[in-house]
Amino acid sequence: MYFVYILKSLSKNFFYTGCTNDLKRRLNEHNNGEVVSTKPYFPFDLVYYEACINEKDAFRREKYLKSRLGKNYLRKRLENWLRLKS
């Protein structure tokens, strides 16, 4: 399985979208400051993820979620959670 995931920084107003085949390990790497691109923003909460059966589909979905249409989809999908966090 491959996972597309969204992280929310607990220290700053920052969201990160990524893809991995080991979600637990990857979340630990982000929260331990081991990922260069997210190190200034850790720690993180996992706020959303999707599972895909193959890697190609997961990376295609990650690319979509990073697009304008994908971000609109996520705003609608996470609408209640975002409202609670405001």
mmCIF file as gemmi writes it, N, C-alpha and C atoms, coordinates in Angstrom:
data_model
loop_
_atom_site.group_PDB
_atom_site.id
_atom_site.type_symbol
_atom_site.label_atom_id
_atom_site.label_alt_id
_atom_site.label_comp_id
_atom_site.label_asym_id
_atom_site.label_entity_id
_atom_site.label_seq_id
_atom_site.pdbx_PDB_ins_code
_atom_site.Cartn_x
_atom_site.Cartn_y
_atom_site.Cartn_z
_atom_site.occupancy
_atom_site.B_iso_or_equiv
_atom_site.pdbx_formal_charge
_atom_site.auth_seq_id
_atom_site.auth_asym_id
_atom_site.pdbx_PDB_model_num
ATOM 1 N N . MET Axp A 1 ? 0.831 -1.18 0 1 0 ? 1 A 1
ATOM 2 C CA . MET Axp A 1 ? 0 0 0 1 0 ? 1 A 1
ATOM 3 C C . MET Axp A 1 ? 0.88 1.25 0 1 0 ? 1 A 1
ATOM 4 N N . TYR Axp A 2 ? 0.381 2.279 -0.65 1 0 ? 2 A 1
ATOM 5 C CA . TYR Axp A 2 ? 1.02 3.587 -0.655 1 0 ? 2 A 1
ATOM 6 C C . TYR Axp A 2 ? 0.024 4.59 -0.111 1 0 ? 2 A 1
ATOM 7 N N . PHE Axp A 3 ? 0.525 5.581 0.583 1 0 ? 3 A 1
ATOM 8 C CA . PHE Axp A 3 ? -0.335 6.542 1.25 1 0 ? 3 A 1
ATOM 9 C C . PHE Axp A 3 ? -0.001 7.958 0.809 1 0 ? 3 A 1
ATOM 10 N N . VAL Axp A 4 ? -1.04 8.718 0.512 1 0 ? 4 A 1
ATOM 11 C CA . VAL Axp A 4 ? -0.931 10.151 0.298 1 0 ? 4 A 1
ATOM 12 C C . VAL Axp A 4 ? -1.426 10.777 1.588 1 0 ? 4 A 1
ATOM 13 N N . TYR Axp A 5 ? -0.69 11.738 2.127 1 0 ? 5 A 1
ATOM 14 C CA . TYR Axp A 5 ? -1.038 12.254 3.442 1 0 ? 5 A 1
ATOM 15 C C . TYR Axp A 5 ? -0.907 13.769 3.507 1 0 ? 5 A 1
ATOM 16 N N . ILE Axp A 6 ? -1.649 14.357 4.447 1 0 ? 6 A 1
ATOM 17 C CA . ILE Axp A 6 ? -1.594 15.791 4.708 1 0 ? 6 A 1
ATOM 18 C C . ILE Axp A 6 ? -1.215 15.979 6.17 1 0 ? 6 A 1
ATOM 19 N N . LEU Axp A 7 ? -0.195 16.786 6.393 1 0 ? 7 A 1
ATOM 20 C CA . LEU Axp A 7 ? 0.231 17.12 7.745 1 0 ? 7 A 1
ATOM 21 C C . LEU Axp A 7 ? -0.06 18.587 8.018 1 0 ? 7 A 1
ATOM 22 N N . LYS Axp A 8 ? -0.394 18.902 9.254 1 0 ? 8 A 1
ATOM 23 C CA . LYS Axp A 8 ? -0.588 20.283 9.7 1 0 ? 8 A 1
ATOM 24 C C . LYS Axp A 8 ? 0.438 20.56 10.781 1 0 ? 8 A 1
ATOM 25 N N . SER Axp A 9 ? 1.228 21.606 10.59 1 0 ? 9 A 1
ATOM 26 C CA . SER Axp A 9 ? 2.224 21.996 11.576 1 0 ? 9 A 1
ATOM 27 C C . SER Axp A 9 ? 1.533 22.462 12.852 1 0 ? 9 A 1
ATOM 28 N N . LEU Axp A 10 ? 2.061 22.057 13.99 1 0 ? 10 A 1
ATOM 29 C CA . LEU Axp A 10 ? 1.533 22.507 15.273 1 0 ? 10 A 1
ATOM 30 C C . LEU Axp A 10 ? 2.175 23.825 15.706 1 0 ? 10 A 1
ATOM 31 N N . SER Axp A 11 ? 3.265 24.222 15.062 1 0 ? 11 A 1
ATOM 32 C CA . SER Axp A 11 ? 3.975 25.436 15.457 1 0 ? 11 A 1
ATOM 33 C C . SER Axp A 11 ? 3.717 26.624 14.533 1 0 ? 11 A 1
ATOM 34 N N . LYS Axp A 12 ? 3.312 26.355 13.286 1 0 ? 12 A 1
ATOM 35 C CA . LYS Axp A 12 ? 3.095 27.429 12.312 1 0 ? 12 A 1
ATOM 36 C C . LYS Axp A 12 ? 1.894 27.082 11.444 1 0 ? 12 A 1
ATOM 37 N N . ASN Axp A 13 ? 1.417 28.052 10.688 1 0 ? 13 A 1
ATOM 38 C CA . ASN Axp A 13 ? 0.294 27.823 9.774 1 0 ? 13 A 1
ATOM 39 C C . ASN Axp A 13 ? 0.85 27.235 8.47 1 0 ? 13 A 1
ATOM 40 N N . PHE Axp A 14 ? 1.072 25.922 8.478 1 0 ? 14 A 1
ATOM 41 C CA . PHE Axp A 14 ? 1.725 25.256 7.358 1 0 ? 14 A 1
ATOM 42 C C . PHE Axp A 14 ? 1.137 23.862 7.188 1 0 ? 14 A 1
ATOM 43 N N . PHE Axp A 15 ? 0.769 23.534 5.943 1 0 ? 15 A 1
ATOM 44 C CA . PHE Axp A 15 ? 0.3 22.195 5.588 1 0 ? 15 A 1
ATOM 45 C C . PHE Axp A 15 ? 1.324 21.575 4.653 1 0 ? 15 A 1
ATOM 46 N N . TYR Axp A 16 ? 1.481 20.263 4.754 1 0 ? 16 A 1
ATOM 47 C CA . TYR Axp A 16 ? 2.412 19.537 3.89 1 0 ? 16 A 1
ATOM 48 C C . TYR Axp A 16 ? 1.7 18.329 3.31 1 0 ? 16 A 1
ATOM 49 N N . THR Axp A 17 ? 1.855 18.124 2.016 1 0 ? 17 A 1
ATOM 50 C CA . THR Axp A 17 ? 1.285 16.961 1.331 1 0 ? 17 A 1
ATOM 51 C C . THR Axp A 17 ? 2.435 16.072 0.877 1 0 ? 17 A 1
ATOM 52 N N . GLY Axp A 18 ? 2.334 14.776 1.183 1 0 ? 18 A 1
ATOM 53 C CA . GLY Axp A 18 ? 3.39 13.85 0.809 1 0 ? 18 A 1
ATOM 54 C C . GLY Axp A 18 ? 2.848 12.481 0.445 1 0 ? 18 A 1
ATOM 55 N N . CYS Axp A 19 ? 3.763 11.588 0.104 1 0 ? 19 A 1
ATOM 56 C CA . CYS Axp A 19 ? 3.415 10.241 -0.324 1 0 ? 19 A 1
ATOM 57 C C . CYS Axp A 19 ? 4.468 9.279 0.223 1 0 ? 19 A 1
ATOM 58 N N . THR Axp A 20 ? 4.022 8.103 0.689 1 0 ? 20 A 1
ATOM 59 C CA . THR Axp A 20 ? 4.954 7.131 1.266 1 0 ? 20 A 1
ATOM 60 C C . THR Axp A 20 ? 4.355 5.731 1.224 1 0 ? 20 A 1
ATOM 61 N N . ASN Axp A 21 ? 5.199 4.727 1.421 1 0 ? 21 A 1
ATOM 62 C CA . ASN Axp A 21 ? 4.693 3.359 1.549 1 0 ? 21 A 1
ATOM 63 C C . ASN Axp A 21 ? 4.683 2.906 3.015 1 0 ? 21 A 1
ATOM 64 N N . ASP Axp A 22 ? 5.137 3.784 3.932 1 0 ? 22 A 1
ATOM 65 C CA . ASP Axp A 22 ? 5.125 3.483 5.367 1 0 ? 22 A 1
ATOM 66 C C . ASP Axp A 22 ? 4.742 4.756 6.119 1 0 ? 22 A 1
ATOM 67 N N . LEU Axp A 23 ? 3.456 4.932 6.341 1 0 ? 23 A 1
ATOM 68 C CA . LEU Axp A 23 ? 2.931 6.174 6.901 1 0 ? 23 A 1
ATOM 69 C C . LEU Axp A 23 ? 3.442 6.441 8.313 1 0 ? 23 A 1
ATOM 70 N N . LYS Axp A 24 ? 3.473 5.437 9.145 1 0 ? 24 A 1
ATOM 71 C CA . LYS Axp A 24 ? 3.925 5.612 10.535 1 0 ? 24 A 1
ATOM 72 C C . LYS Axp A 24 ? 5.39 6.061 10.59 1 0 ? 24 A 1
ATOM 73 N N . ARG Axp A 25 ? 6.252 5.396 9.806 1 0 ? 25 A 1
ATOM 74 C CA . ARG Axp A 25 ? 7.67 5.761 9.767 1 0 ? 25 A 1
ATOM 75 C C . ARG Axp A 25 ? 7.844 7.193 9.262 1 0 ? 25 A 1
ATOM 76 N N . ARG Axp A 26 ? 7.121 7.527 8.194 1 0 ? 26 A 1
ATOM 77 C CA . ARG Axp A 26 ? 7.267 8.852 7.587 1 0 ? 26 A 1
ATOM 78 C C . ARG Axp A 26 ? 6.803 9.959 8.531 1 0 ? 26 A 1
ATOM 79 N N . LEU Axp A 27 ? 5.708 9.728 9.242 1 0 ? 27 A 1
ATOM 80 C CA . LEU Axp A 27 ? 5.228 10.704 10.214 1 0 ? 27 A 1
ATOM 81 C C . LEU Axp A 27 ? 6.27 10.906 11.319 1 0 ? 27 A 1
ATOM 82 N N . ASN Axp A 28 ? 6.873 9.826 11.776 1 0 ? 28 A 1
ATOM 83 C CA . ASN Axp A 28 ? 7.942 9.93 12.784 1 0 ? 28 A 1
ATOM 84 C C . ASN Axp A 28 ? 9.13 10.731 12.254 1 0 ? 28 A 1
ATOM 85 N N . GLU Axp A 29 ? 9.492 10.513 10.992 1 0 ? 29 A 1
ATOM 86 C CA . GLU Axp A 29 ? 10.6 11.271 10.392 1 0 ? 29 A 1
ATOM 87 C C . GLU Axp A 29 ? 10.28 12.765 10.371 1 0 ? 29 A 1
ATOM 88 N N . HIS Axp A 30 ? 9.06 13.109 9.97 1 0 ? 30 A 1
ATOM 89 C CA . HIS Axp A 30 ? 8.659 14.52 9.961 1 0 ? 30 A 1
ATOM 90 C C . HIS Axp A 30 ? 8.703 15.091 11.376 1 0 ? 30 A 1
ATOM 91 N N . ASN Axp A 31 ? 8.187 14.366 12.345 1 0 ? 31 A 1
ATOM 92 C CA . ASN Axp A 31 ? 8.109 14.871 13.722 1 0 ? 31 A 1
ATOM 93 C C . ASN Axp A 31 ? 9.438 14.87 14.464 1 0 ? 31 A 1
ATOM 94 N N . ASN Axp A 32 ? 10.433 14.169 13.942 1 0 ? 32 A 1
ATOM 95 C CA . ASN Axp A 32 ? 11.773 14.174 14.533 1 0 ? 32 A 1
ATOM 96 C C . ASN Axp A 32 ? 12.696 15.158 13.83 1 0 ? 32 A 1
ATOM 97 N N . GLY Axp A 33 ? 12.17 15.92 12.87 1 0 ? 33 A 1
ATOM 98 C CA . GLY Axp A 33 ? 12.977 16.902 12.158 1 0 ? 33 A 1
ATOM 99 C C . GLY Axp A 33 ? 13.956 16.299 11.178 1 0 ? 33 A 1
ATOM 100 N N . GLU Axp A 34 ? 13.68 15.094 10.69 1 0 ? 34 A 1
ATOM 101 C CA . GLU Axp A 34 ? 14.593 14.393 9.786 1 0 ? 34 A 1
ATOM 102 C C . GLU Axp A 34 ? 14.321 14.684 8.311 1 0 ? 34 A 1
ATOM 103 N N . VAL Axp A 35 ? 13.258 15.432 8.018 1 0 ? 35 A 1
ATOM 104 C CA . VAL Axp A 35 ? 12.915 15.754 6.63 1 0 ? 35 A 1
ATOM 105 C C . VAL Axp A 35 ? 13.264 17.22 6.403 1 0 ? 35 A 1
ATOM 106 N N . VAL Axp A 36 ? 14.207 17.477 5.507 1 0 ? 36 A 1
ATOM 107 C CA . VAL Axp A 36 ? 14.728 18.824 5.295 1 0 ? 36 A 1
ATOM 108 C C . VAL Axp A 36 ? 13.612 19.814 4.964 1 0 ? 36 A 1
ATOM 109 N N . SER Axp A 37 ? 12.678 19.435 4.097 1 0 ? 37 A 1
ATOM 110 C CA . SER Axp A 37 ? 11.65 20.378 3.655 1 0 ? 37 A 1
ATOM 111 C C . SER Axp A 37 ? 10.643 20.739 4.733 1 0 ? 37 A 1
ATOM 112 N N . THR Axp A 38 ? 10.516 19.935 5.779 1 0 ? 38 A 1
ATOM 113 C CA . THR Axp A 38 ? 9.539 20.235 6.829 1 0 ? 38 A 1
ATOM 114 C C . THR Axp A 38 ? 10.172 20.53 8.184 1 0 ? 38 A 1
ATOM 115 N N . LYS Axp A 39 ? 11.473 20.448 8.267 1 0 ? 39 A 1
ATOM 116 C CA . LYS Axp A 39 ? 12.159 20.631 9.554 1 0 ? 39 A 1
ATOM 117 C C . LYS Axp A 39 ? 11.799 21.95 10.253 1 0 ? 39 A 1
ATOM 118 N N . PRO Axp A 40 ? 11.698 23.08 9.539 1 0 ? 40 A 1
ATOM 119 C CA . PRO Axp A 40 ? 11.375 24.336 10.22 1 0 ? 40 A 1
ATOM 120 C C . PRO Axp A 40 ? 9.944 24.385 10.788 1 0 ? 40 A 1
ATOM 121 N N . TYR Axp A 41 ? 9.116 23.42 10.429 1 0 ? 41 A 1
ATOM 122 C CA . TYR Axp A 41 ? 7.701 23.478 10.785 1 0 ? 41 A 1
ATOM 123 C C . TYR Axp A 41 ? 7.251 22.404 11.773 1 0 ? 41 A 1
ATOM 124 N N . PHE Axp A 42 ? 8.128 21.473 12.16 1 0 ? 42 A 1
ATOM 125 C CA . PHE Axp A 42 ? 7.684 20.385 13.02 1 0 ? 42 A 1
ATOM 126 C C . PHE Axp A 42 ? 7.456 20.897 14.434 1 0 ? 42 A 1
ATOM 127 N N . PRO Axp A 43 ? 6.608 20.237 15.216 1 0 ? 43 A 1
ATOM 128 C CA . PRO Axp A 43 ? 5.948 18.938 15.025 1 0 ? 43 A 1
ATOM 129 C C . PRO Axp A 43 ? 4.662 19.066 14.205 1 0 ? 43 A 1
ATOM 130 N N . PHE Axp A 44 ? 4.138 17.907 13.79 1 0 ? 44 A 1
ATOM 131 C CA . PHE Axp A 44 ? 2.965 17.833 12.924 1 0 ? 44 A 1
ATOM 132 C C . PHE Axp A 44 ? 1.884 16.923 13.487 1 0 ? 44 A 1
ATOM 133 N N . ASP Axp A 45 ? 0.662 17.215 13.068 1 0 ? 45 A 1
ATOM 134 C CA . ASP Axp A 45 ? -0.465 16.296 13.233 1 0 ? 45 A 1
ATOM 135 C C . ASP Axp A 45 ? -0.821 15.754 11.861 1 0 ? 45 A 1
ATOM 136 N N . LEU Axp A 46 ? -1.122 14.488 11.785 1 0 ? 46 A 1
ATOM 137 C CA . LEU Axp A 46 ? -1.645 13.895 10.561 1 0 ? 46 A 1
ATOM 138 C C . LEU Axp A 46 ? -3.129 14.25 10.5 1 0 ? 46 A 1
ATOM 139 N N . VAL Axp A 47 ? -3.541 14.987 9.47 1 0 ? 47 A 1
ATOM 140 C CA . VAL Axp A 47 ? -4.934 15.424 9.406 1 0 ? 47 A 1
ATOM 141 C C . VAL Axp A 47 ? -5.734 14.697 8.331 1 0 ? 47 A 1
ATOM 142 N N . TYR Axp A 48 ? -5.038 14.02 7.398 1 0 ? 48 A 1
ATOM 143 C CA . TYR Axp A 48 ? -5.758 13.348 6.317 1 0 ? 48 A 1
ATOM 144 C C . TYR Axp A 48 ? -4.813 12.376 5.635 1 0 ? 48 A 1
ATOM 145 N N . TYR Axp A 49 ? -5.353 11.232 5.228 1 0 ? 49 A 1
ATOM 146 C CA . TYR Axp A 49 ? -4.573 10.339 4.369 1 0 ? 49 A 1
ATOM 147 C C . TYR Axp A 49 ? -5.503 9.492 3.518 1 0 ? 49 A 1
ATOM 148 N N . GLU Axp A 50 ? -4.978 9.023 2.411 1 0 ? 50 A 1
ATOM 149 C CA . GLU Axp A 50 ? -5.666 8.11 1.502 1 0 ? 50 A 1
ATOM 150 C C . GLU Axp A 50 ? -4.705 6.967 1.192 1 0 ? 50 A 1
ATOM 151 N N . ALA Axp A 51 ? -5.251 5.769 1.035 1 0 ? 51 A 1
ATOM 152 C CA . ALA Axp A 51 ? -4.447 4.602 0.669 1 0 ? 51 A 1
ATOM 153 C C . ALA Axp A 51 ? -4.65 4.282 -0.802 1 0 ? 51 A 1
ATOM 154 N N . CYS Axp A 52 ? -3.563 3.918 -1.461 1 0 ? 52 A 1
ATOM 155 C CA . CYS Axp A 52 ? -3.597 3.506 -2.867 1 0 ? 52 A 1
ATOM 156 C C . CYS Axp A 52 ? -2.889 2.156 -2.981 1 0 ? 52 A 1
ATOM 157 N N . ILE Axp A 53 ? -3.32 1.361 -3.926 1 0 ? 53 A 1
ATOM 158 C CA . ILE Axp A 53 ? -2.728 0.04 -4.093 1 0 ? 53 A 1
ATOM 159 C C . ILE Axp A 53 ? -1.383 0.101 -4.807 1 0 ? 53 A 1
ATOM 160 N N . ASN Axp A 54 ? -1.219 1.059 -5.713 1 0 ? 54 A 1
ATOM 161 C CA . ASN Axp A 54 ? 0.09 1.116 -6.364 1 0 ? 54 A 1
ATOM 162 C C . ASN Axp A 54 ? 0.706 2.516 -6.305 1 0 ? 54 A 1
ATOM 163 N N . GLU Axp A 55 ? 2.012 2.539 -6.429 1 0 ? 55 A 1
ATOM 164 C CA . GLU Axp A 55 ? 2.801 3.751 -6.26 1 0 ? 55 A 1
ATOM 165 C C . GLU Axp A 55 ? 2.439 4.832 -7.275 1 0 ? 55 A 1
ATOM 166 N N . LYS Axp A 56 ? 2.256 4.44 -8.504 1 0 ? 56 A 1
ATOM 167 C CA . LYS Axp A 56 ? 1.956 5.405 -9.561 1 0 ? 56 A 1
ATOM 168 C C . LYS Axp A 56 ? 0.646 6.152 -9.266 1 0 ? 56 A 1
ATOM 169 N N . ASP Axp A 57 ? -0.368 5.421 -8.829 1 0 ? 57 A 1
ATOM 170 C CA . ASP Axp A 57 ? -1.649 6.054 -8.489 1 0 ? 57 A 1
ATOM 171 C C . ASP Axp A 57 ? -1.491 6.993 -7.302 1 0 ? 57 A 1
ATOM 172 N N . ALA Axp A 58 ? -0.688 6.607 -6.321 1 0 ? 58 A 1
ATOM 173 C CA . ALA Axp A 58 ? -0.484 7.442 -5.137 1 0 ? 58 A 1
ATOM 174 C C . ALA Axp A 58 ? 0.206 8.758 -5.514 1 0 ? 58 A 1
ATOM 175 N N . PHE Axp A 59 ? 1.23 8.699 -6.34 1 0 ? 59 A 1
ATOM 176 C CA . PHE Axp A 59 ? 1.926 9.923 -6.729 1 0 ? 59 A 1
ATOM 177 C C . PHE Axp A 59 ? 1.051 10.804 -7.617 1 0 ? 59 A 1
ATOM 178 N N . ARG Axp A 60 ? 0.211 10.192 -8.441 1 0 ? 60 A 1
ATOM 179 C CA . ARG Axp A 60 ? -0.728 10.968 -9.245 1 0 ? 60 A 1
ATOM 180 C C . ARG Axp A 60 ? -1.724 11.689 -8.338 1 0 ? 60 A 1
ATOM 181 N N . ARG Axp A 61 ? -2.199 10.996 -7.295 1 0 ? 61 A 1
ATOM 182 C CA . ARG Axp A 61 ? -3.136 11.604 -6.351 1 0 ? 61 A 1
ATOM 183 C C . ARG Axp A 61 ? -2.464 12.72 -5.554 1 0 ? 61 A 1
ATOM 184 N N . GLU Axp A 62 ? -1.209 12.522 -5.153 1 0 ? 62 A 1
ATOM 185 C CA . GLU Axp A 62 ? -0.465 13.577 -4.45 1 0 ? 62 A 1
ATOM 186 C C . GLU Axp A 62 ? -0.374 14.826 -5.318 1 0 ? 62 A 1
ATOM 187 N N . LYS Axp A 63 ? -0.036 14.643 -6.575 1 0 ? 63 A 1
ATOM 188 C CA . LYS Axp A 63 ? 0.077 15.777 -7.492 1 0 ? 63 A 1
ATOM 189 C C . LYS Axp A 63 ? -1.261 16.505 -7.601 1 0 ? 63 A 1
ATOM 190 N N . TYR Axp A 64 ? -2.364 15.751 -7.681 1 0 ? 64 A 1
ATOM 191 C CA . TYR Axp A 64 ? -3.69 16.36 -7.761 1 0 ? 64 A 1
ATOM 192 C C . TYR Axp A 64 ? -3.996 17.158 -6.499 1 0 ? 64 A 1
ATOM 193 N N . LEU Axp A 65 ? -3.73 16.595 -5.321 1 0 ? 65 A 1
ATOM 194 C CA . LEU Axp A 65 ? -4.05 17.272 -4.064 1 0 ? 65 A 1
ATOM 195 C C . LEU Axp A 65 ? -3.23 18.542 -3.872 1 0 ? 65 A 1
ATOM 196 N N . LYS Axp A 66 ? -2.109 18.654 -4.552 1 0 ? 66 A 1
ATOM 197 C CA . LYS Axp A 66 ? -1.295 19.862 -4.484 1 0 ? 66 A 1
ATOM 198 C C . LYS Axp A 66 ? -1.765 20.932 -5.468 1 0 ? 66 A 1
ATOM 199 N N . SER Axp A 67 ? -2.654 20.559 -6.391 1 0 ? 67 A 1
ATOM 200 C CA . SER Axp A 67 ? -3.159 21.505 -7.382 1 0 ? 67 A 1
ATOM 201 C C . SER Axp A 67 ? -4.278 22.361 -6.786 1 0 ? 67 A 1
ATOM 202 N N . ARG Axp A 68 ? -4.676 23.379 -7.516 1 0 ? 68 A 1
ATOM 203 C CA . ARG Axp A 68 ? -5.774 24.245 -7.061 1 0 ? 68 A 1
ATOM 204 C C . ARG Axp A 68 ? -7.046 23.446 -6.845 1 0 ? 68 A 1
ATOM 205 N N . LEU Axp A 69 ? -7.384 22.583 -7.788 1 0 ? 69 A 1
ATOM 206 C CA . LEU Axp A 69 ? -8.59 21.752 -7.647 1 0 ? 69 A 1
ATOM 207 C C . LEU Axp A 69 ? -8.481 20.806 -6.458 1 0 ? 69 A 1
ATOM 208 N N . GLY Axp A 70 ? -7.305 20.245 -6.254 1 0 ? 70 A 1
ATOM 209 C CA . GLY Axp A 70 ? -7.088 19.348 -5.127 1 0 ? 70 A 1
ATOM 210 C C . GLY Axp A 70 ? -7.201 20.068 -3.794 1 0 ? 70 A 1
ATOM 211 N N . LYS Axp A 71 ? -6.671 21.279 -3.723 1 0 ? 71 A 1
ATOM 212 C CA . LYS Axp A 71 ? -6.776 22.055 -2.489 1 0 ? 71 A 1
ATOM 213 C C . LYS Axp A 71 ? -8.226 22.422 -2.196 1 0 ? 71 A 1
ATOM 214 N N . ASN Axp A 72 ? -8.996 22.731 -3.246 1 0 ? 72 A 1
ATOM 215 C CA . ASN Axp A 72 ? -10.431 22.991 -3.055 1 0 ? 72 A 1
ATOM 216 C C . ASN Axp A 72 ? -11.139 21.746 -2.542 1 0 ? 72 A 1
ATOM 217 N N . TYR Axp A 73 ? -10.797 20.588 -3.102 1 0 ? 73 A 1
ATOM 218 C CA . TYR Axp A 73 ? -11.368 19.325 -2.637 1 0 ? 73 A 1
ATOM 219 C C . TYR Axp A 73 ? -11.071 19.118 -1.147 1 0 ? 73 A 1
ATOM 220 N N . LEU Axp A 74 ? -9.82 19.344 -0.757 1 0 ? 74 A 1
ATOM 221 C CA . LEU Axp A 74 ? -9.431 19.152 0.647 1 0 ? 74 A 1
ATOM 222 C C . LEU Axp A 74 ? -10.14 20.137 1.581 1 0 ? 74 A 1
ATOM 223 N N . ARG Axp A 75 ? -10.313 21.385 1.131 1 0 ? 75 A 1
ATOM 224 C CA . ARG Axp A 75 ? -11.036 22.352 1.967 1 0 ? 75 A 1
ATOM 225 C C . ARG Axp A 75 ? -12.457 21.879 2.234 1 0 ? 75 A 1
ATOM 226 N N . LYS Axp A 76 ? -13.096 21.333 1.21 1 0 ? 76 A 1
ATOM 227 C CA . LYS Axp A 76 ? -14.454 20.809 1.381 1 0 ? 76 A 1
ATOM 228 C C . LYS Axp A 76 ? -14.444 19.544 2.227 1 0 ? 76 A 1
ATOM 229 N N . ARG Axp A 77 ? -13.495 18.67 1.991 1 0 ? 77 A 1
ATOM 230 C CA . ARG Axp A 77 ? -13.408 17.391 2.703 1 0 ? 77 A 1
ATOM 231 C C . ARG Axp A 77 ? -13.125 17.589 4.187 1 0 ? 77 A 1
ATOM 232 N N . LEU Axp A 78 ? -12.314 18.599 4.505 1 0 ? 78 A 1
ATOM 233 C CA . LEU Axp A 78 ? -11.914 18.858 5.883 1 0 ? 78 A 1
ATOM 234 C C . LEU Axp A 78 ? -12.636 20.072 6.482 1 0 ? 78 A 1
ATOM 235 N N . GLU Axp A 79 ? -13.73 20.463 5.879 1 0 ? 79 A 1
ATOM 236 C CA . GLU Axp A 79 ? -14.443 21.678 6.263 1 0 ? 79 A 1
ATOM 237 C C . GLU Axp A 79 ? -14.745 21.763 7.766 1 0 ? 79 A 1
ATOM 238 N N . ASN Axp A 80 ? -15.301 20.731 8.336 1 0 ? 80 A 1
ATOM 239 C CA . ASN Axp A 80 ? -15.647 20.756 9.764 1 0 ? 80 A 1
ATOM 240 C C . ASN Axp A 80 ? -14.407 20.827 10.64 1 0 ? 80 A 1
ATOM 241 N N . TRP Axp A 81 ? -13.375 20.066 10.298 1 0 ? 81 A 1
ATOM 242 C CA . TRP Axp A 81 ? -12.146 20.093 11.086 1 0 ? 81 A 1
ATOM 243 C C . TRP Axp A 81 ? -11.497 21.473 11.015 1 0 ? 81 A 1
ATOM 244 N N . LEU Axp A 82 ? -11.445 22.067 9.823 1 0 ? 82 A 1
ATOM 245 C CA . LEU Axp A 82 ? -10.844 23.385 9.671 1 0 ? 82 A 1
ATOM 246 C C . LEU Axp A 82 ? -11.613 24.431 10.464 1 0 ? 82 A 1
ATOM 247 N N . ARG Axp A 83 ? -12.934 24.318 10.487 1 0 ? 83 A 1
ATOM 248 C CA . ARG Axp A 83 ? -13.766 25.253 11.233 1 0 ? 83 A 1
ATOM 249 C C . ARG Axp A 83 ? -13.474 25.14 12.73 1 0 ? 83 A 1
ATOM 250 N N . LEU Axp A 84 ? -13.289 23.932 13.23 1 0 ? 84 A 1
ATOM 251 C CA . LEU Axp A 84 ? -12.974 23.729 14.64 1 0 ? 84 A 1
ATOM 252 C C . LEU Axp A 84 ? -11.625 24.322 15.023 1 0 ? 84 A 1
ATOM 253 N N . LYS Axp A 85 ? -10.678 24.281 14.088 1 0 ? 85 A 1
ATOM 254 C CA . LYS Axp A 85 ? -9.325 24.755 14.369 1 0 ? 85 A 1
ATOM 255 C C . LYS Axp A 85 ? -9.185 26.273 14.226 1 0 ? 85 A 1
ATOM 256 N N . SER Axp A 86 ? -10.202 26.933 13.695 1 0 ? 86 A 1
ATOM 257 C CA . SER Axp A 86 ? -10.122 28.396 13.48 1 0 ? 86 A 1
ATOM 258 C C . SER Axp A 86 ? -10.322 29.148 14.774 1 0 ? 86 A 1
